[in-house]
Amino acid sequence: MAKVCYTTPAGPVVTWNASTKTGTFSMPGSDVVLTPIYAKAAAFATTGTEPEVKPLLPEAAEGVIAGTDASLIAEGTGIVAPAGTSTDVKQGTLMYAIGTSATQAPALTAFSATVPTAKNVADDGADVYVWYYIKGADTPDGQQANEDNTFNDTEPACLTVTVLTNKFNIQFNAANANTIEAGKATVTVGGTDKTGDITEGKLQGVKMGSEVKLKANTGYKFRKVEVKKGAGDAGKSLAEATVGMIIGSDGKAYAADDKDNLPEGVTVAAKVCYVDGNGHGLALALTDEVDKMNWSTAQTTCDAHTPAITGGTWKLASQGEWNNMISAAGSHTALRDGFSSVGGTNMQSEGYWSSTEDDSSDAWNYYFSNGLWSDVSKNWNRCVRACLAF
């Protein structure tokens, strides 16, 4: 910022342009005195120590559902640095605005200090462009401007927040022939009859928090109504997977308890057996390949394993990868016997191929009977289970 002083009480008018950061005035018929007072841009607080200092910039919140009061900004992010030595006084105020583009900032008049929420996002969900900047703190009244109490605005920046849909489905599973469509019951949502919208036992697009009523029609009574939460779109990305989760054919990771309640058309493809803490890991198919096979065939068979998983690659696990999975399970027996609980087949106590060679003739083979490695001829037939690396 700059401060302009004049030799006469009535100086020329300075026109400020915030977008170009310029102050313009028409030179009067007298001398003028310019006294610039420079101020640094306001900054965000930081965390960590050198060389891993990280500014606490605003970050997109995850799992936000459209039409709710949930904040679009992750808690604990977007922290403005303190001014001077006082932690109670900040270098400025963090301002937000919702934009229509990730490259063109809204006008400054559109920004406010109110943290944006998903309240006004349509039920279908959307990618929302949240713009932000720090409005630098002005010099406090009665004080001389200095680098500890006066700060310039920062440049607007944008982050994209993915807001999830607020349209969910109800699947009516008929325990007998008395399906909803058969006229045995009436379904209302928020007081509106939705029975006619049910197709193949499914009512789509029900908003979270809606009151759903199921009423037996004249001549019928419900003996029992069971309701359970479906997996729906609750799957996580592979980068968020943890050991013990299952991976669906849609390339998402689900809780093991959801194995029988995955979204329509999704089947269980693998069980997560190791993660490295950096968004990568290993999962094993739920069953062995049909036949035992030699080492070369084992590799090509695993490479061609189906279904194809977006973000993952099927392969024959290396010796090191097997060791990582065994360690993550706690023991070789825990890894071997951990698949029946997710709808798969536990591994056999016999030997399984790894992709690691001992020499040109032999490769390493793991025995789940005793937890030992052995180098055996590549021509021998051994058990094979495909590994998904992600």
C-alpha positions as CSV (number, residue, x, y, z in Angstrom):
1,M,0.0,0.0,0.0
2,A,1.1,3.6,-0.3
3,K,0.3,6.7,1.6
4,V,0.2,10.1,-0.3
5,C,0.9,13.3,1.6
6,Y,0.5,16.8,0.2
7,T,1.9,20.3,1.0
8,T,-1.5,21.8,1.0
9,P,-4.7,20.7,2.9
10,A,-6.6,20.2,-0.4
11,G,-4.6,17.7,-2.4
12,P,-5.6,16.0,-5.7
13,V,-7.9,13.0,-5.6
14,V,-6.2,9.6,-5.9
15,T,-8.2,6.9,-7.7
16,W,-7.3,3.4,-6.5
17,N,-7.6,0.4,-8.8
18,A,-7.5,-2.8,-6.7
19,S,-7.2,-5.1,-9.7
20,T,-4.1,-3.4,-11.1
21,K,-2.8,-2.2,-7.6
22,T,-2.4,1.3,-8.9
23,G,-3.2,4.7,-7.5
24,T,-3.6,7.5,-10.1
25,F,-4.0,11.3,-9.6
26,S,-3.8,14.4,-11.8
27,M,-0.8,16.5,-11.0
28,P,-1.9,19.8,-9.5
29,G,-0.3,23.2,-10.1
30,S,1.9,22.8,-7.0
31,D,4.4,20.5,-5.5
32,V,3.3,17.3,-4.0
33,V,5.0,15.0,-1.5
34,L,4.6,11.2,-2.0
35,T,5.2,9.1,1.1
36,P,4.9,5.4,0.2
37,I,4.4,3.0,3.1
38,Y,5.0,-0.5,1.8
39,A,3.3,-3.5,3.4
40,K,3.9,-7.2,2.7
41,A,1.0,-9.4,1.7
42,A,-0.9,-11.2,4.4
43,A,0.0,-14.8,4.9
44,F,-1.4,-18.1,6.1
45,A,-0.2,-19.7,9.3
46,T,2.1,-22.7,8.9
47,T,2.6,-26.1,10.4
48,G,5.7,-28.4,10.6
49,T,9.4,-27.5,10.7
50,E,12.0,-26.9,8.1
51,P,12.3,-28.3,5.5
52,E,8.7,-29.5,5.7
53,V,6.9,-26.3,6.5
54,K,3.3,-26.3,5.1
55,P,1.0,-23.3,4.9
56,L,-2.4,-23.9,6.3
57,L,-4.3,-23.1,3.1
58,P,-8.0,-23.8,2.8
59,E,-8.6,-27.4,1.7
60,A,-11.7,-29.0,0.1
61,A,-13.9,-30.9,2.5
62,E,-14.7,-34.5,1.6
63,G,-18.0,-36.3,1.8
64,V,-20.1,-33.1,1.7
65,I,-23.7,-33.8,0.5
66,A,-25.6,-31.3,-1.5
67,G,-28.3,-29.2,0.2
68,T,-26.8,-29.5,3.7
69,D,-25.1,-27.0,6.0
70,A,-21.8,-28.9,5.8
71,S,-18.8,-26.6,5.2
72,L,-17.1,-26.8,1.9
73,I,-13.8,-26.1,3.6
74,A,-12.0,-28.9,5.6
75,E,-11.8,-28.2,9.4
76,G,-8.4,-26.9,10.6
77,T,-7.5,-25.4,7.2
78,G,-7.4,-21.8,6.0
79,I,-5.7,-20.3,9.1
80,V,-4.4,-16.8,8.7
81,A,-1.1,-16.0,10.3
82,P,-1.0,-13.8,13.4
83,A,0.2,-10.2,13.1
84,G,3.3,-9.3,15.0
85,T,3.7,-11.2,18.3
86,S,0.0,-11.4,19.2
87,T,-1.8,-14.6,18.2
88,D,-5.1,-12.9,18.8
89,V,-4.6,-10.4,16.0
90,K,-4.5,-11.8,12.5
91,Q,-2.8,-10.4,9.4
92,G,-6.2,-10.2,7.8
93,T,-9.5,-11.8,7.2
94,L,-10.0,-14.8,5.0
95,M,-12.7,-14.1,2.4
96,Y,-14.6,-16.6,0.3
97,A,-16.8,-16.5,-2.9
98,I,-18.4,-19.2,-5.0
99,G,-17.3,-18.8,-8.7
100,T,-18.5,-20.1,-12.0
101,S,-15.0,-20.9,-13.2
102,A,-11.7,-22.3,-11.9
103,T,-9.7,-19.7,-13.8
104,Q,-11.7,-16.5,-13.5
105,A,-12.1,-15.1,-10.0
106,P,-15.4,-13.4,-9.0
107,A,-15.5,-9.7,-8.4
108,L,-14.1,-8.7,-5.0
109,T,-17.6,-7.4,-4.1
110,A,-18.8,-11.1,-4.2
111,F,-16.4,-12.2,-1.4
112,S,-17.4,-12.4,2.3
113,A,-15.9,-13.8,5.5
114,T,-18.7,-16.4,5.7
115,V,-17.4,-19.9,5.1
116,P,-19.4,-21.4,2.2
117,T,-21.5,-24.5,2.7
118,A,-23.3,-27.0,0.4
119,K,-26.7,-25.5,1.4
120,N,-27.4,-24.0,-2.1
121,V,-25.9,-26.8,-4.1
122,A,-28.5,-28.6,-6.2
123,D,-29.5,-32.1,-5.2
124,D,-27.6,-33.7,-8.1
125,G,-24.3,-32.5,-6.6
126,A,-21.6,-30.7,-8.5
127,D,-18.0,-29.5,-8.6
128,V,-18.0,-26.2,-6.8
129,Y,-15.4,-23.5,-7.4
130,V,-14.5,-21.9,-4.1
131,W,-12.4,-18.8,-4.4
132,Y,-10.5,-17.3,-1.5
133,Y,-8.1,-14.5,-0.5
134,I,-6.9,-12.8,2.6
135,K,-8.1,-9.3,3.0
136,G,-5.1,-7.6,4.6
137,A,-5.5,-5.9,7.9
138,D,-5.5,-2.1,7.8
139,T,-3.4,0.0,10.1
140,P,-5.2,0.1,13.5
141,D,-6.6,3.6,14.4
142,G,-4.1,5.8,16.1
143,Q,-1.1,3.7,15.2
144,Q,1.7,4.3,12.7
145,A,1.8,1.8,9.8
146,N,4.5,-0.8,10.0
147,E,5.2,-4.4,8.9
148,D,3.6,-5.9,12.0
149,N,0.3,-4.2,11.8
150,T,-0.5,-3.4,8.2
151,F,-0.9,-6.0,5.4
152,N,-1.9,-6.0,1.7
153,D,-4.5,-8.4,0.2
154,T,-3.4,-11.7,-1.3
155,E,-4.2,-12.7,-4.8
156,P,-7.5,-14.7,-5.1
157,A,-7.0,-18.5,-5.5
158,C,-9.4,-21.3,-6.2
159,L,-10.0,-24.8,-5.0
160,T,-12.5,-27.2,-6.4
161,V,-14.9,-29.0,-4.0
162,T,-16.7,-32.1,-5.1
163,V,-20.2,-32.0,-3.5
164,L,-21.9,-35.4,-3.5
165,T,-25.4,-36.0,-4.7
166,N,-28.4,-35.8,-2.3
167,K,-30.4,-38.4,-4.3
168,F,-30.4,-41.9,-2.8
169,N,-32.2,-45.0,-3.7
170,I,-34.5,-47.3,-1.8
171,Q,-34.5,-51.0,-2.9
172,F,-37.6,-52.9,-1.9
173,N,-36.7,-56.5,-1.6
174,A,-39.8,-58.7,-1.6
175,A,-39.6,-61.6,0.8
176,N,-42.4,-63.2,-1.3
177,A,-44.6,-62.3,-4.3
178,N,-46.1,-59.3,-2.5
179,T,-43.9,-56.7,-4.3
180,I,-44.7,-53.0,-4.0
181,E,-45.7,-52.9,-7.6
182,A,-48.2,-55.6,-7.0
183,G,-50.4,-53.2,-5.2
184,K,-50.0,-54.5,-1.7
185,A,-48.6,-51.3,-0.2
186,T,-48.3,-47.6,-0.7
187,V,-45.0,-45.6,-0.3
188,T,-45.0,-41.9,0.4
189,V,-41.9,-39.6,0.6
190,G,-42.4,-36.3,2.4
191,G,-46.2,-36.8,2.2
192,T,-46.2,-37.4,-1.5
193,D,-47.3,-40.8,-3.0
194,K,-44.3,-42.2,-4.8
195,T,-45.6,-45.7,-5.4
196,G,-46.0,-45.1,-9.1
197,D,-42.4,-44.1,-9.4
198,I,-41.1,-47.5,-8.2
199,T,-39.6,-49.6,-11.0
200,E,-38.3,-53.1,-10.5
201,G,-38.5,-52.7,-6.8
202,K,-36.4,-49.5,-6.7
203,L,-37.4,-45.9,-5.8
204,Q,-34.7,-43.5,-7.0
205,G,-33.8,-39.9,-6.0
206,V,-34.9,-39.8,-2.3
207,K,-33.4,-36.9,-0.5
208,M,-31.5,-37.4,2.8
209,G,-33.8,-36.5,5.7
210,S,-37.0,-37.2,3.8
211,E,-39.8,-38.9,5.8
212,V,-40.5,-42.3,4.1
213,K,-43.7,-44.1,5.0
214,L,-44.7,-47.6,3.9
215,K,-48.4,-48.5,4.4
216,A,-50.0,-51.8,3.7
217,N,-53.1,-51.5,1.5
218,T,-56.6,-52.7,2.6
219,G,-56.6,-56.4,3.1
220,Y,-52.9,-56.7,4.0
221,K,-50.7,-56.3,7.0
222,F,-47.0,-56.2,7.4
223,R,-45.6,-59.0,9.6
224,K,-42.2,-57.4,9.6
225,V,-40.3,-54.7,7.8
226,E,-36.5,-54.8,7.7
227,V,-34.5,-51.7,6.8
228,K,-30.7,-51.6,6.5
229,K,-28.3,-49.1,5.1
230,G,-27.1,-49.8,1.6
231,A,-23.5,-49.3,0.5
232,G,-24.8,-47.0,-2.2
233,D,-22.0,-44.5,-3.2
234,A,-20.2,-45.0,0.1
235,G,-17.2,-46.5,-1.6
236,K,-13.9,-44.9,-1.1
237,S,-11.1,-44.3,-3.6
238,L,-8.3,-46.9,-3.7
239,A,-6.0,-44.2,-2.2
240,E,-8.3,-44.3,0.9
241,A,-8.4,-48.0,1.2
242,T,-7.3,-49.7,4.4
243,V,-6.3,-53.3,5.2
244,G,-9.3,-55.6,5.4
245,M,-11.5,-53.6,3.1
246,I,-12.8,-55.1,-0.1
247,I,-12.4,-53.7,-3.6
248,G,-15.4,-53.7,-5.9
249,S,-15.5,-54.2,-9.6
250,D,-16.2,-50.4,-9.9
251,G,-12.7,-49.7,-8.6
252,K,-13.9,-48.4,-5.2
253,A,-13.0,-49.7,-1.7
254,Y,-15.8,-50.8,0.6
255,A,-16.0,-51.9,4.2
256,A,-15.9,-55.7,4.5
257,D,-19.4,-55.7,6.0
258,D,-20.8,-54.3,2.8
259,K,-19.9,-57.4,0.8
260,D,-23.5,-58.4,0.3
261,N,-24.8,-54.9,-0.1
262,L,-22.8,-53.2,-2.8
263,P,-24.3,-50.9,-5.4
264,E,-26.2,-52.6,-8.2
265,G,-24.0,-54.4,-10.7
266,V,-20.9,-54.2,-8.4
267,T,-19.2,-57.4,-7.4
268,V,-16.3,-58.0,-5.0
269,A,-13.0,-58.3,-6.8
270,A,-10.3,-58.4,-4.1
271,K,-9.5,-57.9,-0.5
272,V,-7.0,-55.2,0.6
273,C,-4.0,-56.9,2.3
274,Y,-1.4,-54.1,2.5
275,V,-1.2,-50.3,2.2
276,D,1.9,-48.2,2.3
277,G,0.5,-45.0,3.9
278,N,0.9,-43.1,0.6
279,G,-2.3,-44.1,-1.1
280,H,-0.9,-47.3,-2.6
281,G,-1.3,-50.9,-1.7
282,L,-1.9,-54.5,-2.6
283,A,-5.0,-56.6,-2.7
284,L,-5.5,-60.3,-3.4
285,A,-8.3,-61.9,-5.5
286,L,-10.9,-63.8,-3.5
287,T,-10.1,-67.1,-5.0
288,D,-7.1,-69.0,-6.5
289,E,-6.8,-69.4,-10.2
290,V,-8.7,-72.5,-11.2
291,D,-5.6,-74.7,-11.9
292,K,-2.1,-75.0,-10.5
293,M,0.4,-73.9,-13.1
294,N,4.1,-73.3,-13.8
295,W,5.8,-70.0,-13.1
296,S,5.6,-68.5,-16.6
297,T,1.9,-69.3,-17.0
298,A,1.2,-68.0,-13.5
299,Q,2.5,-64.6,-14.5
300,T,0.6,-64.3,-17.8
301,T,-2.6,-65.6,-16.1
302,C,-2.4,-63.0,-13.3
303,D,-1.6,-60.2,-15.7
304,A,-4.9,-61.1,-17.5
305,H,-7.0,-61.5,-14.4
306,T,-10.5,-59.9,-14.5
307,P,-12.3,-57.8,-13.8
308,A,-10.1,-54.9,-14.9
309,I,-9.9,-52.4,-12.0
310,T,-9.5,-48.7,-12.8
311,G,-6.4,-47.4,-10.9
312,G,-5.1,-50.9,-10.3
313,T,-3.0,-53.5,-12.1
314,W,-3.3,-57.3,-11.8
315,K,0.0,-59.2,-11.4
316,L,1.7,-62.0,-9.7
317,A,3.0,-60.7,-6.4
318,S,6.7,-60.5,-5.8
319,Q,8.4,-62.1,-2.8
320,G,8.7,-58.7,-1.1
321,E,5.0,-58.0,-1.8
322,W,4.0,-61.3,-0.3
323,N,6.1,-60.5,2.8
324,N,4.4,-57.1,3.1
325,M,0.9,-58.7,3.0
326,I,1.8,-61.4,5.5
327,S,3.3,-58.7,7.9
328,A,0.2,-56.5,7.6
329,A,-2.1,-59.5,8.4
330,G,0.0,-60.4,11.5
331,S,0.9,-63.9,10.4
332,H,0.9,-66.2,7.4
333,T,-2.1,-68.1,8.8
334,A,-4.1,-64.9,9.3
335,L,-3.5,-63.9,5.6
336,R,-4.3,-67.5,4.4
337,D,-7.5,-67.8,6.3
338,G,-8.9,-64.2,5.9
339,F,-10.9,-64.6,2.7
340,S,-14.0,-66.7,3.7
341,S,-15.2,-63.8,5.8
342,V,-15.6,-61.6,2.8
343,G,-17.2,-64.2,0.5
344,G,-14.0,-65.7,-0.9
345,T,-12.0,-68.9,-0.5
346,N,-9.2,-69.2,2.0
347,M,-5.8,-70.0,0.5
348,Q,-4.4,-73.5,0.6
349,S,-1.6,-74.6,2.8
350,E,0.4,-75.5,-0.3
351,G,3.0,-73.5,-2.1
352,Y,2.2,-70.3,-4.0
353,W,4.2,-68.7,-6.7
354,S,5.9,-65.3,-6.4
355,S,7.2,-63.4,-9.4
356,T,10.7,-63.3,-7.8
357,E,13.3,-65.4,-9.5
358,D,16.1,-67.2,-7.7
359,D,18.0,-67.9,-10.9
360,S,17.2,-68.7,-14.5
361,S,15.7,-72.0,-13.6
362,D,14.1,-71.4,-10.2
363,A,11.7,-69.0,-8.6
364,W,10.6,-68.3,-5.0
365,N,7.5,-70.2,-3.7
366,Y,5.7,-69.5,-0.4
367,Y,4.3,-72.4,1.7
368,F,1.3,-71.4,3.9
369,S,1.6,-74.7,5.8
370,N,4.7,-73.5,7.6
371,G,5.3,-69.9,6.6
372,L,8.6,-70.6,4.8
373,W,10.0,-69.7,1.4
374,S,11.5,-72.2,-1.0
375,D,13.2,-71.9,-4.4
376,V,11.7,-74.5,-6.8
377,S,11.9,-75.2,-10.5
378,K,9.9,-72.8,-12.7
379,N,8.5,-75.9,-14.4
380,W,6.7,-77.2,-11.4
381,N,3.0,-76.5,-11.0
382,R,2.0,-74.4,-7.9
383,C,-1.0,-72.5,-6.6
384,V,-1.6,-69.0,-8.0
385,R,-3.6,-66.1,-6.6
386,A,-3.7,-62.8,-8.5
387,C,-2.6,-59.7,-6.8
388,L,-4.0,-56.2,-7.5
389,A,-1.4,-53.4,-7.1
390,F,-2.8,-49.9,-6.7
